[in-house]
Amino acid sequence: MTWLTRLTQAIARAPATKAAPLSGTAIAFYGEGRAVWTPRDYGTLAREEFQRDAVVHRAVRLVAEAAAAVPLVLAEAGPHPLTTLLDRPNPREGGARLLESLYGHLLVSGNAYLEAVSLDGTPRELHALRPDRMRVVPGPDGWPAAYDYAVGGRTLRYDQGGEGVRPILHLTLFHPADDHYGLSPMEAAAVALDIHNAAGAWNKALLDNAARPSGALVFATGAGNGLSEAQFTRLKGELEANYQGAGNAGRPLLLEGGLDWKPLSLSPKDMDFVEAKNGAAREIALAFGVPPLLLGLPGDNTHANYAEANRAFYRQTVIPLVRRTAEALAQWLEPALGPARLEPDLDAIEALAPERESLWRRVQGADFLSKDEKREAVGYGPRA
């Protein structure tokens, strides 16, 4: 009797238990110290998508660089230690470089982590940590109690308890089915990415085959009893060695008696992969919130449309991302550096200059407003 048979018989002999009613009390239980690993492979996303797909690479860089270039200013007048720390977060990089890494991690992984290095309870340095090395350790209530950072075979735990500034700031993009980790735009565009990459691989294979589709060798009827196995193997080997690949493009094909070459052509329907690739690229751009015109994708590429797309890109993608990040930074560092309200300096965004000029003209023509009220309407404080 095998172990599987014994197990089956034991289960059959076990007494049946009465199921508990569904209307009973529900109890949520969380295991303290149990690690919740990220459900996605950040390394694969970074390697296969960001590093090898031009559309993804450009979309991530466009959003990250544009967001990092937007200056963060205090809503209140006067100096503040928060702006000093953000201007020079650590000895190796400036504030724009740190924020670019932060936004890049957020777009590729859906998660971004900042470490605060404190001295006597005051943050002195900020460092961006790689999402693939970080995992959440939830506490008894289900909220993150600590973060484990694994690198070089060692694991460093950042305890989120205690007073003062917590050592880790975890930024996420909205995920409807995960309590701890965010959803990367690349996951939402996974189907479009597969189509785009498959179309690129098809194009590469076509170029390797002299940029034209394959053909067929036809043995003429009545030319004999057909090719023997040895002749077929020899002919196939000669075709692969001497006529396949871009280096052999245009080389004449020498055929023996009874053989004829019939080139195969692609129908317009077969060429739909070009449109499929362009459609997939537009879906990828949509997932990242980047207008296709800014990525050089086919469309109405005129100067007027480009200017409108650029303004929409800042209004709908860059500025909301900068606002929520600035708010998270200020709240995170508030216990040590004091309250502050960071806002993006919209006057420094060149793409929004036409909107700013239009606002100034309307305010200037409002005779019922005083000079101080006009200054407040365009975002400036009263005159000193």
N, C-alpha and C positions, 0 to 999 in steps of 0.2 A: 504494500500500500504506500503510495507516494505521499509526500507532505501536503501536496495540494488536495488530494482526496481526503486526508485526515482533517485538514482545515475546513473543507466543505461540509463534512459530516458534523464537525463540532459546531459550526454555525447553524446547521439545520436542527441540532438538538437543543440549542440555546432557547430559553423561554422568551416568548414574545413580550415586549414591553409596550405599555399604552402610551401613545404620543401625547405630549402636553398640549393643552389648548393654545391656539395662537393668540388668544386674548389675554394671556397671562402677562405678568410684569416682565419688561425687558430690562436687562442689566448690561451696560456697556463696560467692558473690562479692557484695560490697557496694561501690558506687561512692562514694568519699569526697566529701563536700560536696554530694551530690545531694539536693535538697529533696523531701520527701514531703508533698504537700498533703493537707489534710483531705478525706476523701471525701464530706462532707456539706455542705450549704449552711446555715451557721448563721444567716445573715440571713433566709432563708426560714422556718426554724423559729421564729425570734424574732418575725418580722413576722406570718406567717400563722397560727401556732398560739398562741404565748404572748400576743400582743397582741390577738388577735381571738377566742380561744376562752376563755370564762369558766371552764370546768372546768380547763383546763390552767393558766390564769393563777392560779387560786386554789390548785391543787395545788402549783405551784412555790413560790408565796409562803408557803403553809402550812408546807412542809418547810423552806424556807430560813430563815424567821423563827423557827420553833421551834428549829432547830438552832443558829442564831446566838445565841439567848437562853439556851442552856445554858452556864453558867459553866465555864471550864476551870481546874482547880486542879492544883497540884503534888502528886504522891504523897509527896514528901519534905517535911518541915517546913522552914521558913525561906524567906527571899526569894530570888528568882532573876531575872536580867535578862530571861529569856524572857517571864515574865508581864508585866513592865514594858513590853516591846516590843509584846506583844499587846494590852495595855490601850490604848495610844496608838500605833498603827502608823505614822501619818503625820499631818501637821498638818491635813489636811482632814477626817478621819473617825476615829471611834473603832473599837475592836476589834469590836463587834457589827456595825457597818455594813460593815466590811471582810469579815467572815465571811459576812454575808448575801449580798454580791455574789459571793463565792467559791462558796457553795453554789448560788446561782442560776445562775451560769455552768455549774456542773457538771451541774445537772439539765437545762438547756436544750440544752447542747452535748454533754454527756458528758465535757467537758474543762474544767479550770480552771487558771489560771496565776497565780502570785504572783511578784513581782519584789522582790528584796532589794537595797536601796541601802546600800552599805557605805562606811564611812569608817575608814581604817587597819585594814581587815580585819574590822571589827565592824559587823554590820547595824544601821543607824540607823532605817530606814524600810521598810515593806512596802506594796506596791501591787498591787491586782488588775488584771490585763490582760485585754482582750477576746479570747476564743478565735478569733473570725473573723479577727483580724489576725495570728495566730501560726501558724507552721509549724515542723515538726520538721526538722532537718538531721542525718541519721544519719551516724555515722563509719564507719571501715573495718570495725568489728565489728558494725555494724547498730544499735548503741545510739545514742541522741541525743547528738551531739557539740556541737550548738549549736541555738539557736532564733532564727528570723528574725521580727521584729515590724515589719509594714508599716503605715504610717499617713502620710497627707498626701503620698503620692508618694515617700516615703523609707522605707528599710528599715534597721533597727537589728539587728545580730547580737549575741546573747548567747552567748559562748563558755562551755561547761560544763566546760572543762578547768581545770587549775590546782589550787592548794591552797585551803583555806578553804571558805567557804560558796559554793555555786554560785548564780549570779544568778537562776536561774529554778527554781521548784518547779512541776512539772507533775502535777496530780491527774487521774486518769481513772476512769471507771466501766468495769467489766469488758466487754471486747469479744472474742468468741471468734475473730474473723477479722481482727483488725488488731493489728499489733505496736506501734503508736505512739499511736493515738487511741482514746478511749473511746466507748461506745455510749450515746446519749441515750435516756431512757425514751420520748421522743416518737417516735423511730424504731421502737421496739418496738410502739407503739400507733398506728402510721401508718394502718392500716385503720380502726380505731375512730375516729380523728380525722377521716378523710374522711367516714365515715358521719355523725358528729355534726355536722360543718360542713354537709354536704349537707342534713340534716334541718332545720337552722336556716335555710338558704337557701330551702328549700321552704316553711317557715312564713312567712318574710318575703314571699315571692311570693304566698302565700295571703292574707295581710293586705292586701297591695297590691291584691288583687282582691276587696276588700270582705269578706274573711274567709270566703269561700264559694267552692266550685268553680265552674268555668265552666258555661255552658249552650250550647244549640244553637238556632239559628234554623231553623225548619222551614217550607218553602214547601208550603202545602196543595195536594194533588192536585186538579186540575180548576180551580184558580184562575187559570189562564192558561198561557202557554207558558214560564213560568219567568222568572227575573231576567236582564236583559241584563248585558253586561259592565260597562257604565257604572253601572247601578243597583247591581250587586254591589260595585263599588269605592266608590261613594258611601256605601252602607250600612255597609260595613266601616270606612270612615274616621269616620263619625259615631259608631259604637260605641266605637272606640278613643279618640276625643276627648271624648265626653260621658258615657260610662258605665263606663269602665275606671278603676280606682284606688280607694283608700280614700276619697278626697274625694267620690266620686260614689256612695258606698254608699247603697242605698235609693232611688235616683232612679228614677222610673217610666220604663219603656221604651215609647216610642210606636212602634207598628208599623203598616205599611201593609197594605192588603188582601191576604189570602192568606198572611201571615206569622204564625207562632206561636213563642213562646219556650218551650223545654223545659229547665228547670234540671236540671243533673246533680248527683247526690249521691254521697257517698263511702260505700262499703260498709265494714263493720268490718274486712275484710281490708285495704282501702286505708288504713285508719287505723293499721295496724301500724307506721307510721313513727315514731309516738310512742314505742312500746315499743322500737323499734330505736334511737332516740336515747338513751333512758334506759340501754339495755344498753351502748351505745357509751361513754356517760359513765362507767359503772361499770368498763369495761375500761381507760379512761384513768386512773381513780383507782387501779386495780390496778397499772398500770405504774409509777406514782409511789410506790406503797406507802402510799397514803392511804385509810383506810376511807371508803366512800361516805357514811356518816352525817355525817362531819366536813365534807363538801362540800355538804350539804343535798340529796343525791340521794334519791329515793323509797326507802323501806325501813322498817324497824322503828325509827322515830325516837322512842324512849323515853329517859327519863333514865338508866336502868340500862344500856341498850345503848350510849348515848353515852359514859358513863364507861368502859365496857369497851373501846370502840373507841378512845378517847383513850389509854388505857394501852397498848393494842396498837400504836397509832401510834408512841408514844415507844419502846417496847421493840423493835419490829421495823424501824423506819425511821429515826427521829431518832438514837437513841443509837448504833447501829452506824456511822452516817455521821459523827457527832461523834468517835467513838473513832478511826476510821481517819484522819480529818483531823488530830486532835491528835497521833497517832503520827507522821504524815508531817511535821508542823511541827517537832516536837521533834528528829527525826533530821536534818532539813534544816539547822537552825540550830545543831546540836550542835558542829560544828568551831569555832565562834566563841564561843558562849555557854556551852558546857559541857554535860555530860549532864543530862538532865531527863526526867521521865516525867509527861506531862500526862494528866489524866483528867477526864471530865465529872463535875460535882458533881450527883449524882443526888438529893441532899437538897434541892436548889433547884428540882426539878421538881414542881410542884403536882399533876400528874396521877398521880404515883407515891406520893402521901401515904398512901393506904390500904395499899399494900404495905409501906411503911416502918413504919406503925403496927403492922401484923400482925407484922413481924419483931421489933420492940421488945417486944411482949407475949410472944412466944415466948422471947426471950432473957432477959427479966426473970424468967420462970418457971423458968428453968434453974438450979436451986439448986446443981448440981455445978460451975458455972463461977464463977471469981473475978470481981471487978469489972473488973480489967484485961482478962481474957479476954472478958467481955461487951462491953467497949468495942471490942475488936478485932473481935469478931463483927459489930458494926454499922458498922464502917468507921472507927472512931476509934482513935487511938493511946493508949498507957498514960498515966495521970495523971502530971503533972510532979511 
